[in-house]
């Protein structure tokens, strides 16, 4: 199976799995930001995971920004939107998919 296909499948899984937990919570409690944060940091273990994801998101933003410029990744805003709407679990495989596309594009020949 091509690497691009694997990244695309992981992107779908990365959206579906977190939302399988978030949508029922949202249905039960609604858009209650303060309660969401309170639940996220309810104990040290959940805070550990929450902080881990936040740090990973910052690292991912730095990685996406530098790699996007270096490889001229198209649609670089899509992984940023995925990061904001879902999280690292969707944004990272989506960016890696777009990165693979950039790596597959033929390079422009320099004159001379």
Residue frames relative to the residue before (quaternion, step in Angstrom):
aa qw qx qy qz dx dy dz
X 1.0000 0.0000 0.0000 0.0000 0.00 0.00 0.00
X 0.4734 -0.6844 0.4681 0.2972 3.61 -0.83 0.91
X 0.6197 -0.5801 0.3964 0.3497 3.53 -1.15 0.76
X 0.6154 0.5509 -0.3487 0.4429 3.60 1.01 -0.77
X 0.6536 0.5123 -0.3100 0.4629 3.58 0.96 -0.84
X 0.6326 0.5233 -0.3271 0.4680 3.57 1.00 -0.81
X 0.6586 0.5032 -0.3122 0.4643 3.59 0.92 -0.89
X 0.6472 0.5185 -0.3211 0.4573 3.57 0.99 -0.81
X 0.6453 0.5042 -0.3128 0.4811 3.59 0.99 -0.80
X 0.6579 0.4994 -0.3074 0.4725 3.59 0.98 -0.82
X 0.5959 0.5579 -0.3489 0.4603 3.55 1.15 -0.62
X 0.6588 0.4967 -0.2970 0.4806 3.59 0.94 -0.88
X 0.6538 0.4922 -0.3023 0.4887 3.58 0.95 -0.90
X 0.6565 0.5365 -0.2970 0.4393 3.57 1.01 -0.86
X 0.6597 0.4483 -0.3069 0.5193 3.58 1.22 -0.36
X 0.6971 0.5129 -0.2800 0.4154 3.57 0.87 -0.99
X 0.6847 0.5113 -0.3080 0.4182 3.60 0.81 -0.95
X 0.6950 0.4409 -0.3163 0.4717 3.67 0.72 -0.84
X 0.6754 0.4958 -0.3070 0.4514 3.59 0.95 -0.82
X 0.5555 0.5914 -0.3999 0.4263 3.61 1.18 -0.39
X 0.6986 0.4108 -0.2562 0.5269 3.58 1.24 -0.43
X 0.6893 0.5085 -0.2850 0.4302 3.57 0.99 -0.85
X 0.6600 0.5366 -0.3285 0.4106 3.62 0.86 -0.87
X 0.6555 0.4719 -0.3413 0.4808 3.66 0.89 -0.70
X 0.6209 0.5259 -0.3420 0.4700 3.60 1.04 -0.73
X 0.6565 0.5130 -0.2977 0.4661 3.57 0.96 -0.93
X 0.6346 0.5266 -0.3211 0.4658 3.59 1.03 -0.79
X 0.7032 0.4725 -0.2645 0.4607 3.56 0.98 -0.85
X 0.8249 0.2593 -0.1021 0.4919 3.60 0.86 -0.96
X 0.4019 -0.7207 0.4761 0.3041 3.60 1.20 -0.36
X 0.6873 -0.4457 0.3638 0.4435 3.54 -1.35 -0.26
X 0.2183 0.7715 -0.5521 0.2288 3.54 0.26 1.30
X 0.2421 -0.8461 0.4613 0.1129 3.56 0.26 1.35
X 0.6679 0.5037 -0.3059 0.4545 3.55 0.87 -0.93
X 0.6632 0.4859 -0.3052 0.4805 3.60 0.96 -0.82
X 0.5943 0.5647 -0.3549 0.4493 3.59 1.07 -0.72
X 0.6782 0.4774 -0.2835 0.4813 3.60 0.86 -0.98
X 0.6310 0.5331 -0.3278 0.4585 3.56 0.99 -0.83
X 0.6742 0.4830 -0.2903 0.4774 3.59 0.95 -0.85
X 0.6324 0.5515 -0.3255 0.4358 3.56 1.01 -0.87
X 0.7836 0.2648 -0.1307 0.5465 3.58 1.00 -0.83
X 0.2037 0.8300 -0.4937 0.1607 3.57 1.14 0.70
X 0.7940 -0.0095 0.0061 0.6079 3.61 1.11 -0.57
X 0.7141 -0.4797 0.2949 0.4158 3.56 -1.25 0.22
X 0.6361 0.5251 -0.3415 0.4506 3.60 1.03 -0.64
X 0.6834 0.4505 -0.3005 0.4896 3.60 0.85 -0.86
X 0.6193 0.5271 -0.3400 0.4723 3.61 1.08 -0.66
X 0.5926 0.5638 -0.3494 0.4570 3.57 1.08 -0.74
X 0.7026 0.4505 -0.2675 0.4815 3.59 0.82 -0.97
X 0.6361 0.5321 -0.3285 0.4521 3.58 0.99 -0.77
X 0.6832 0.4717 -0.2815 0.4812 3.58 0.90 -0.90
X 0.6084 0.5546 -0.3440 0.4516 3.57 1.06 -0.74
X 0.6767 0.4817 -0.2895 0.4757 3.57 0.93 -0.89
X 0.6404 0.5242 -0.3315 0.4531 3.60 0.97 -0.78
X 0.6602 0.4811 -0.3066 0.4887 3.59 0.93 -0.85
X 0.6397 0.5243 -0.3234 0.4598 3.59 0.96 -0.83
X 0.6333 0.5311 -0.3296 0.4563 3.60 1.03 -0.74
X 0.6461 0.5039 -0.3208 0.4751 3.59 0.98 -0.80
X 0.6451 0.5090 -0.3144 0.4753 3.59 0.94 -0.88
X 0.6498 0.5208 -0.3137 0.4563 3.58 0.96 -0.86
X 0.6277 0.5287 -0.3406 0.4588 3.61 0.96 -0.78
X 0.6548 0.4986 -0.3124 0.4744 3.60 0.92 -0.89
X 0.6608 0.5101 -0.3001 0.4616 3.59 0.91 -0.92
X 0.6769 0.4921 -0.2992 0.4584 3.58 0.85 -0.95
X 0.6512 0.5256 -0.3262 0.4396 3.57 0.95 -0.82
X 0.7114 0.4489 -0.2742 0.4661 3.59 0.81 -0.95
X 0.6810 0.4817 -0.2966 0.4651 3.60 0.89 -0.86
X 0.6119 0.5576 -0.3483 0.4397 3.60 1.04 -0.74
X 0.6743 0.4766 -0.2886 0.4846 3.55 0.96 -0.84
X 0.6746 0.5244 -0.2968 0.4264 3.55 0.84 -1.01
X 0.7988 0.2956 -0.1285 0.5079 3.57 0.92 -0.94
X 0.3665 -0.7391 0.4781 0.3013 3.59 1.28 -0.04
X 0.0663 0.8209 -0.5559 0.1128 3.55 0.77 1.14
X 0.3459 -0.7351 0.5504 0.1922 3.56 -0.87 1.01
X 0.8327 0.1883 -0.1638 0.4943 3.57 -1.25 0.53
X 0.1530 0.8420 -0.5040 0.1164 3.56 1.03 0.79
X 0.5705 0.5940 -0.3832 0.4181 3.59 1.22 -0.27
X 0.5548 0.6421 -0.3926 0.3546 3.63 1.12 -0.54
X 0.6937 0.4452 -0.3101 0.4738 3.65 0.78 -0.82
X 0.6001 0.5429 -0.3650 0.4603 3.60 1.11 -0.58
X 0.6415 0.5014 -0.3122 0.4895 3.59 1.01 -0.81
X 0.6435 0.5196 -0.3179 0.4636 3.59 0.98 -0.84
X 0.6306 0.5343 -0.3273 0.4580 3.57 1.04 -0.79
X 0.6968 0.4673 -0.2675 0.4739 3.58 0.95 -0.87
X 0.7381 0.4358 -0.2329 0.4594 3.60 0.96 -0.82
X 0.7902 0.2046 -0.1031 0.5685 3.59 1.09 -0.69
X 0.5278 -0.6124 0.4364 0.3949 3.56 0.54 -1.17
X 0.7857 -0.3248 0.2537 0.4614 3.49 -1.38 -0.21
X 0.6236 0.5888 -0.3398 0.3861 3.59 0.99 -0.79
X 0.7210 0.3601 -0.2379 0.5422 3.58 1.17 -0.45
X 0.6627 0.5450 -0.3113 0.4085 3.58 0.94 -0.91
X 0.6687 0.5153 -0.3195 0.4304 3.61 0.87 -0.86
X 0.7120 0.4149 -0.3065 0.4764 3.65 0.67 -0.84
X 0.6029 0.5423 -0.3662 0.4564 3.62 1.09 -0.58
X 0.6616 0.4882 -0.3148 0.4743 3.58 0.92 -0.85
X 0.6517 0.5123 -0.3224 0.4570 3.60 0.94 -0.82
X 0.5985 0.5418 -0.3465 0.4777 3.58 1.12 -0.64
X 0.6883 0.4678 -0.2765 0.4806 3.59 0.85 -0.98
X 0.6134 0.5441 -0.3340 0.4650 3.57 1.10 -0.68
X 0.6374 0.5148 -0.3238 0.4731 3.59 0.97 -0.82
X 0.6268 0.5273 -0.3376 0.4638 3.59 1.00 -0.78
X 0.6545 0.5075 -0.3112 0.4661 3.58 0.96 -0.86
X 0.6621 0.5081 -0.3070 0.4574 3.58 0.99 -0.80
X 0.6653 0.5095 -0.2969 0.4579 3.59 1.14 -0.61
X 0.5610 0.6126 -0.3943 0.3931 3.60 1.17 -0.50
X 0.4900 -0.6445 0.4840 0.3319 3.57 -1.00 0.73
X 0.4411 -0.6887 0.5148 0.2572 3.52 -1.03 0.83
X 0.5106 -0.6296 0.4885 0.3229 3.58 -1.10 0.73
X 0.4196 -0.7066 0.5147 0.2443 3.54 -0.92 0.91
X 0.3281 -0.7283 0.5603 0.2190 3.56 -0.88 0.89
X 0.5258 -0.6532 0.4333 0.3304 3.60 -0.95 0.83
X 0.7553 0.5219 -0.2700 0.2903 3.44 -1.13 0.60
